[in-house]
Amino acid sequence: MPGQGSIGVDSVVEFVWSIVALRHAIGTNEEITIKVNGVDQRGDPLTDAFCNLTIYVPPLGAPFLEPICETIPPDTVHFDPVSGKYVPDTVQFVVKVVSTGGSQAQGVRGTVLPPPGFIMPDTEMPTKDFTPFNVVVGDTAVAVWRMIPTPQRIGKWFVFSVQIVTDDDQTYRCTDSVFVVGLPFVSALLIPQDNVGYYGGENIHVPIFIDESDQKGIKDIDLFVRFDPTIVNFVGIQRAGTLTSNWTEEEIEIPDPANEPGLARAHITNATTPLSGSGTLLYLEMSAVFGAPPNHLKNAVSDLRFDSSLTRINNGTISTRLTDGMVTVSGECIRPMNATDKYIVAQNSPNPFNPTTAIQFTVPEDTHVKLVVMDALGREVAVLVNEFRKKGSYTSVFDASSVPSGVYFYRFETPNFHAIRKMIVAK
């Protein structure tokens, strides 16, 4: 703004201006011209006067940032076969910037897009301000992003990249990488609980269920199941009407009847077509030992437990998740009744469970069946069945390896019936 004032003879008036020098990469002399004009007492204009000044402006360096990126973990995301999850379950992408230029860097922010194979949690934002937002010379600012690895069948490297910008449109880029281990194929095997058998001359058929087997290339299954030989005997296996009905080779035995009479082995193979689908893998055929007089009016329970140290799929190249069950044997004077004239949706078993559970249901007519799993907010987690089923009883296996602990619901629907049950995943 121009300065204004009055001045008398032999007097002085002072005007002050504040001037901010622009940044210069090299030192320079800047010329400043001050123009003075006015009028005398009569109002006549005075001759203009000029004052020229030379001001030296020293060099002032531009801001400059040195970015440093790292991932936590620093190199590899591992797979934990016990929990069935990646460890750790999130990767931190830590980005630091060091101000090494000649002046403060203002408004520092970064943008990260997850690489293929990673997703951002809902609470995470792609663009973040660094802390501190304005970085003085010699100081360091930090921003951290969290990302979740998704299952990878084959291990691979993933590159994280961040673009850093400042208010004066300076741009920087920084990258780091992490290796995500490929997940092994995993198959869930389950024996149901409370499978009531009848003693009076009838063998008991205990189903063994398997989860979705497509694309796993399963051609060899070697099962070892322990039972109580004072309650049941192992007779053999039945594969008619199961997923392995067309398999070509089977071997059944009590490997060590003298020392371990309660250990059964069922080894089945198929050299050509691999297993496909989910459902009943085969039936263990058991005969009752318990139930003759004086126990003809009683029940007895034998646990049916997979021997995890011996059970193998494809000679151990496919990991297994094993859920044990039981068989309840009734005395020869007690015959359990099976209801088949109405819809039945049983409570899942086991419950609570980790990681697999079985859901049994009966349809009294040929109909379309849909069975879905939902979380506590009603969001669909898995579709277990969505197809036409003939009249009969079925079992579907839910594998909760990929979901967290908590309360879930399964909804059973047909055109003429629906039901909802609650189940609990406890990890």
KELO-589054 format. One line per 2 residues: number of its first residue (from 1); their letters; for each residue x negated, y negated, z of C-alpha. Coordinates in steps of 0.001 Angstrom, whole numbers, plus 500000, padded with zeros to 6 digits. Layout:
NUM	a	X,Y,Z; ...
***
This chain:
1	mp	500000,500000,500000; 498731,496423,499325
3	gq	497552,494456,502371; 499112,491035,503097
5	gs	498108,488125,505387; 497165,484424,505700
7	ig	493668,483020,505942; 492422,479567,506902
9	vd	489262,477678,506005; 486110,479439,507216
11	sv	488143,482306,508647; 488262,486021,507963
13	ve	491124,488484,507573; 490615,492266,507585
15	fv	492552,494875,505645; 492161,498628,506295
17	ws	493112,501512,504042; 492801,505218,504805
19	iv	491445,507161,501858; 491110,510955,501686
21	al	488438,512282,499389; 489347,515091,497056
23	rh	487274,518258,497191; 484155,518151,495042
25	ai	482079,521146,494136; 479005,518877,493846
27	gt	478147,515554,495502; 479240,512463,493558
29	ne	479427,508633,493795; 482975,507339,493669
31	ei	483639,503705,492635; 486356,501808,494525
33	ti	487567,498387,493358; 489488,496031,495666
35	kv	491403,493161,494078; 492200,490027,496159
37	ng	494713,487428,495034; 496874,484763,496690
39	vd	498322,481203,496572; 497275,477929,498192
41	qr	499360,475730,500499; 501132,474218,497531
43	gd	501985,477644,496182; 499639,477496,493276
45	pl	497915,480802,492424; 494303,481262,493350
47	td	491721,482840,491153; 491589,486636,491597
49	af	488559,488006,493386; 487203,491531,493080
51	cn	485124,493636,495430; 483451,496790,494148
53	lt	482327,499558,496499; 480417,502744,495862
55	iy	481107,505665,498213; 479135,508906,498118
57	vp	481365,512007,498506; 479316,515031,499566
59	pl	480077,518476,498067; 482792,520518,499770
61	ga	482982,524213,498796; 486265,525834,497790
63	pf	487798,528409,500115; 486748,531982,499373
65	le	487978,535251,500861; 486207,538590,501010
67	pi	488852,541363,501254; 488155,544648,503038
69	ce	490601,547574,502712; 490822,550842,504591
71	ti	493350,553594,505145; 494076,555304,508450
73	pp	493318,558194,508258; 490201,557199,506314
75	dt	490087,560105,503877; 492656,562937,504117
77	vh	496284,563538,505107; 496472,567134,506319
79	fd	499362,569599,506473; 500273,571180,509817
81	pv	501729,574661,509208; 503155,574794,512741
83	sg	505303,571673,512475; 505693,571860,508713
85	ky	504759,568182,508406; 501919,566015,507242
87	vp	499526,564869,509957; 499663,561983,510469
89	dt	503189,561479,509145; 502427,557872,508133
91	vq	499389,556282,506504; 498311,552798,507551
93	fv	496847,550540,504867; 494800,547945,506757
95	vk	493673,544866,504821; 491271,542288,506259
97	vv	490094,539053,504646; 486999,537160,505813
99	st	486835,533435,504993; 483312,532828,503645
101	gg	483923,529786,501443; 483310,526115,502054
103	sq	486735,525287,503458; 489816,526781,505094
105	aq	491978,529184,503092; 495619,528244,503510
107	gv	498747,530362,503204; 497191,533805,502858
109	rg	499651,536584,502025; 499478,540011,500416
111	tv	501729,542323,498408; 501454,546111,498383
113	lp	503474,548533,496277; 503405,552168,497438
115	pp	501557,554482,495067; 503523,557385,493563
117	gf	503839,559995,496304; 504420,557470,499095
119	im	507475,555572,500293; 507809,552575,502587
121	pd	509952,552811,505733; 513042,550604,505740
123	te	511391,548384,508355; 508374,547693,506150
125	mp	508134,544811,503645; 505968,544880,500488
127	tk	504888,541227,500957; 503443,540062,504281
129	df	501703,536997,505688; 498227,537606,507044
131	tp	497507,536826,510681; 496366,534075,510988
133	fn	498191,532572,508012; 495538,529840,507554
135	vv	492000,531191,507798; 489205,528845,508805
137	vg	485661,529382,507585; 484078,532330,509384
139	dt	487383,533736,510663; 489138,537002,509733
141	av	492833,537605,509007; 494600,540980,508997
143	av	497745,542558,507533; 498849,546182,507936
145	wr	501307,548246,505886; 502684,551672,506860
147	mi	503673,554230,504233; 505038,557776,504389
149	pt	503557,560583,502256; 506034,562715,500334
151	pq	505500,566454,499809; 502943,567280,497126
153	ri	502702,570741,495653; 499135,570062,494474
155	gk	496675,568011,496520; 495670,564719,494923
157	wf	494114,561315,495547; 496350,558271,495887
159	vf	495102,554705,495415; 496475,551892,497575
161	sv	496185,548397,496109; 496973,544968,497555
163	qi	497158,541631,495760; 496188,538702,497988
165	vt	497156,535114,497129; 496665,531720,498808
167	dd	498602,528479,498652; 496142,527053,496118
169	dq	496782,530051,493813; 493552,531903,494462
171	ty	494042,535625,493842; 492128,538622,495171
173	rc	492626,542383,494901; 491481,545225,497113
175	td	491922,549008,496858; 491286,552134,498888
177	sv	492289,555757,498444; 493370,558741,500516
179	fv	493673,562440,499656; 496992,564171,500400
181	vg	496706,567928,500831; 499110,569969,498715
183	lp	501846,571733,500639; 501755,575501,500564
185	fv	504901,577276,499466; 506971,578087,502545
187	sa	509821,580566,502826; 512190,580787,505771
189	ll	513349,584230,506880; 516139,584604,509412
191	ip	517872,587409,511272; 521297,586374,512631
193	qd	522206,586711,516266; 525207,588505,517791
195	nv	525518,590936,514917; 527918,593435,516503
197	gy	527595,597015,515344; 529837,600003,515983
199	yg	528430,603158,517444; 530866,605844,516373
201	ge	528929,607475,513580; 528448,604289,511578
203	ni	525100,602741,510762; 524646,599024,511387
205	hv	523586,596775,508524; 521678,593731,509728
207	pi	521116,591077,507047; 517831,589249,506610
209	fi	518344,585863,504988; 515899,583806,502960
211	de	516064,580149,501979; 515763,578839,498412
213	sd	513149,580937,496622; 513181,579416,493134
215	qk	509816,578326,491705; 507863,580108,494452
217	gi	506940,583165,492410; 507857,585662,495147
219	kd	507173,589227,493983; 505955,590942,497158
221	id	507635,590909,500586; 506260,592901,503507
223	lf	508484,592706,506604; 507675,593958,510097
225	vr	510517,593810,512631; 510389,594846,516284
227	fd	513449,596317,518036; 514385,598172,521217
229	pt	514216,601914,520389; 516376,602744,523408
231	iv	519273,600877,521781; 518848,601304,518011
233	nf	516821,603290,515505; 515507,602062,512172
235	vg	516984,604118,509333; 515965,602177,506235
237	iq	517046,599249,504108; 519941,598550,501771
239	ra	519510,596185,498806; 522759,596626,496894
241	gt	524446,593269,496432; 521422,591318,497703
243	lt	518841,589083,496046; 516489,592071,495702
245	sn	519011,594543,494294; 517034,594786,491039
247	wt	513585,595045,492598; 511749,598178,491593
249	ee	509604,599342,494516; 510218,599797,498215
251	ei	508358,601340,501122; 509979,601850,504526
253	ei	508427,603357,507625; 507823,603314,511342
255	pd	504061,602686,511044; 503108,604118,514437
257	pa	506024,606151,515860; 503972,607606,518693
259	ne	502669,604337,520110; 505088,601745,518681
261	pg	508440,603414,517972; 510113,600002,518000
263	la	508267,598570,514980; 509855,598909,511523
265	ra	508270,598075,508184; 510064,597282,504926
267	hi	507811,596547,501948; 509464,595639,498636
269	tn	507851,594533,495369; 508817,593609,491838
271	at	506081,593263,489242; 508116,591418,486624
273	tp	510737,588862,487656; 510145,586775,490807
275	ls	512811,586289,493441; 515429,583630,492740
277	gs	518083,581924,494844; 518867,581981,498550
279	gt	520986,584225,500743; 520736,587858,501788
281	ll	517301,589273,501028; 518158,592799,502167
283	yl	519880,594683,504980; 518083,596534,507748
285	em	519971,599765,508300; 520027,600695,511983
287	sa	521674,603539,513854; 522815,603213,517434
289	vf	521079,605099,520224; 523005,603424,523021
291	ga	526747,604005,523360; 527320,607668,524058
293	pp	528956,608623,527377; 528579,607395,530038
295	nh	527961,604142,528089; 530875,604531,525671
297	lk	532681,601514,527187; 529648,599237,527305
299	na	527618,596991,525028; 523858,596641,524698
301	vs	521689,594071,522933; 518431,594654,521107
303	dl	516309,591718,520048; 515190,591876,516438
305	rf	511897,590014,516189; 509687,589465,513190
307	ds	506056,590351,513830; 504518,587128,512536
309	sl	501012,588587,512508; 502020,591302,510033
311	tr	504895,589877,507979; 503634,588643,504608
313	in	505063,587175,501407; 502904,587526,498288
315	ng	500081,588925,500432; 500052,585848,502660
317	ti	499771,583205,499943; 503221,581893,500903
319	st	503693,580676,504460; 506665,581982,506424
321	rl	509017,580403,508928; 510548,583201,510934
323	td	513711,583029,513026; 514417,586064,515189
325	gm	517845,587497,515884; 519534,590315,517717
327	vt	521958,593162,517280; 524712,593978,519765
329	vs	525688,597657,519853; 529080,598654,521214
331	ge	529930,601949,522811; 531689,604604,520763
333	ci	535085,603655,522223; 534819,599973,521346
335	rp	535271,598835,517767; 534869,595109,517060
337	mn	537545,593492,514919; 536641,591383,511913
339	at	539106,588694,510856; 539304,588409,507083
341	dk	542768,586891,506553; 541781,583295,507325
343	yi	538988,580801,506872; 536232,581178,509449
345	va	533341,578757,509885; 531109,580004,512682
347	qn	528872,577912,514881; 525371,577962,513480
349	sp	522945,580341,515157; 520546,579700,516754
351	np	521569,576319,518100; 519573,574243,519028
353	fn	517013,575420,516466; 513643,574716,514847
355	pt	513288,574918,511962; 515914,577312,510542
357	ta	519433,578321,511448; 522170,580420,509848
359	iq	525729,579294,509138; 528207,582120,508610
361	ft	531579,581588,506969; 534445,583676,505625
363	vp	536796,582766,502792; 540048,584755,502490
365	ed	540456,583967,498786; 538433,583322,495656
367	th	537743,579580,495788; 535244,576779,495339
369	vk	533135,576235,498476; 531037,573242,499438
371	lv	528825,573281,502525; 526770,570174,503256
373	vm	524606,568991,506156; 524907,565379,507365
375	da	522988,563279,509856; 524598,561453,512789
377	lg	525460,558502,510495; 527284,560716,508026
379	re	524556,560561,505378; 524135,563720,503340
381	va	520929,565575,504219; 521296,568822,502279
383	vl	523789,570675,500077; 523702,574344,501061
385	vn	526592,575622,498930; 528482,574003,496063
387	ef	529915,576751,493894; 532731,579226,493361
389	rk	532744,582109,495859; 534778,585292,495863
391	kg	536757,586385,498899; 534415,587589,501634
393	sy	531878,586634,504275; 528673,584728,503594
395	ts	525680,583288,505386; 523745,580175,504398
397	vf	520364,579185,505831; 519479,575573,506649
399	da	515777,574707,506909; 515282,571501,508946
401	ss	511526,571268,508394; 511831,567952,506565
403	vp	514189,566181,508997; 513530,564802,512490
405	sg	514983,566088,515743; 518520,565022,516521
407	vy	522202,565758,516133; 523463,566866,512728
409	fy	526791,568050,511359; 527717,570572,508713
411	rf	530916,570138,506718; 532685,573078,505091
413	et	535182,572265,502333; 537496,574168,499995
415	pn	540610,572901,498190; 542730,574346,501023
417	fh	540540,574051,504117; 537855,571957,505754
419	ai	535904,572073,509021; 533033,570202,510668
421	rk	530622,571614,513252; 527790,570006,515206
423	mi	524252,571372,515440; 521034,570207,517064
425	va	517519,570183,515638; 515051,570382,518537
427	k	511386,570080,517556
***
